[in-house]
Structure formats: C-alpha cells, structure tokens
Amino acid sequence: MEDVAARAGVSRALVSLVMRGSPKVSDQRRTAVLKAAEELGYSPHAMARSLASRTSHVLGVMVSDLHNAFFAEVVDGLDSVATEQGFDLIINTGGRSPARERRALQSLLSFRPAGLALLSPVVPTADIGRAADQTSVVLVARSSRLSTVDTVNDDGERGITLAVDHLVSLGHKRIAHLDGGEGTQAAPRRRGYLAAMASHGLTPQVVASEYTDAAGARAVHGLLDDMPSAIISCNDFNAVGAISALEDNGYRVPEDVSVVGYDNTSLAALRHISLTTIDQPRNEFGRLAAEALLQRVRGEREEPVRHLLHPSLVVRSTTAPVATAGPRRHAGGIS
C-alpha cells in the first residue's frame, strides 16, 4: 500500500482508514486514495482484505483459453487439492488478451481470494506483481523472476527436442515448427526446436502461428507450395487445425506429412485423432500450483518455488517413416 500512499500524497495509515470505510476521512482525501489505487491497478476490496483479520477460503483461477482442454485438466488438479483443503475456486478467463486479462484479474481480486492461480497469462509482469502485492499468486505455464510469485512449468526445450529426435529417427529431415508466437512457453519450445535441428545438422523452418486450431490451419495454408515432410505444432489444438488443413488440401497424415502436437490433452487421445504428442502432466501442474498457493496462505514459506516438470513423448498414429518420394498432394482432398 506504500505506493498508493505515495501516489495520493497521504500516509499509509490514511490509506488504511479509507479501505476500512472510516467516516473520519474527508471526501477529498478518500477520492485521492481511491483514484491512486485505480491508477496503480489495485482492487480496493483486495486491499481491504489485507487489512482485515478474517481469512478467505476462495482461490481465484484465471484461464487463458476456455477452448483448450489443457487448462481444464490443470483446473481439475487445482480443484482436487483445493477441495481437500476446504477451499473453493472462482474461475474466469481473459481470452489471451492483455486488456481483458487485466480486467479479469481485478474481478478476481474483488472477491478477496486467499490466492490466485494464473494459467498461461499474457498480462505484463507489472500487473502480476501488483496482484502478488495483494494476495498469493502462482503462475502455470509461464515463468517469472518475481520473488513473490511461484511458478509451475514443463521443460519446453526438452519437450520439443523429444519431438525432433522422434521425427529424425523416422527419416524426416524437413521438419517445420508451427510457433506459438507471443504465447507463454513459445520461446523455450522455439529454442529447443532450433537447437535440436542444429544438433542433427538440419535446416530449421519456424512458421508463425498461435495456440489455436485456426492458427494451425492458417500456417499449413502458407506451406502448401513447399510442404515439409513433418510438422511440430506448438500445442495439440494447433496440431488438430494443421491436420484438418492438410487433409482438406490433399495430404494424408501420416503417409505424406507427419504431425506432432504438444500437451497430450484428452483431445489427442481420441481414436479418430490419435495424435503423437509431448505429454505434460496437466493434473500434476494443477496440484502443485494449489499446494504452492496454500503454503503461502498458511505462512509456511516466503521464498518462491519454481517447479519444472519433465515432458515425455507419446507416440500415436500421426507420425510415420518419411515417404520416399516426399509429401504428395492428392487431388480432391482426403475424405
């Protein structure tokens, strides 16, 4: 609250009185404090909570994308631990938009939660830091150096290396990576891809994309004039879009083009998709995130924890040995 006091030009004690709703504060000073809190991104309710003695039994969860099954499975792990410890979850989404996520954060803070779990958020670090000044915060699928914030991630560089090595073992040399762009965890996966391709003496091909099925389809349309023999998507959702676009344009998967996803969501295991992918222990992500929050809530530690989980390769039906003649487009698409 010191920064609010400084911005409003008042004492911290006066900020405390405003947040308690004291009638002893003049309207002019009350307006100045609330205006400063709003400008700095603080929730008055959350600030009031930090001054109160009662303990909340609610954990807020902000999900990056409601369409992606990865987040549903993480939330399932969060909910398991929360329920065991007598906590309830409040869930919302920012739809991968920094502006919407900022509003979603403020909405969650208004419920005065004991802690927040932010799943793959795209808001600036400053917004995360301000939230952590008001309650305990853990990030899932995003790194942070903030000492007040805990993190749970997988080793994305290792995961993509597993994908490249698998495809090389099948004889593939022209392997494209449909990149996650500005999305969280895209950078380590990109680094892993570039390093793995270099280790095999292969030329990399990074294709701009995003973590959605529509983006996967768009990326494939950009490859139609010179199709690689294998594609590594930034996630399973992207891979499904890529496969759909490949088949719509006459390429068979995996006979012409092999495709690898990332996450190993329930979608990947469906029989008619049967996607080769990199497994992240989604439920474990959620459990570790909830445990990290509750350790902070109980005052068991102040130092941040940085969980880094190890991914693994799951081979299914969308990868096969490279075709001798290379990718071949079939007229009329694949039914």
Order of alpha helices (4+ residues) and beta strands (2+ residues): alpha-alpha-alpha-alpha-beta-alpha-beta-alpha-beta-alpha-beta-beta-alpha-beta-alpha-beta-alpha-beta-alpha-beta-alpha-beta-alpha-beta-beta
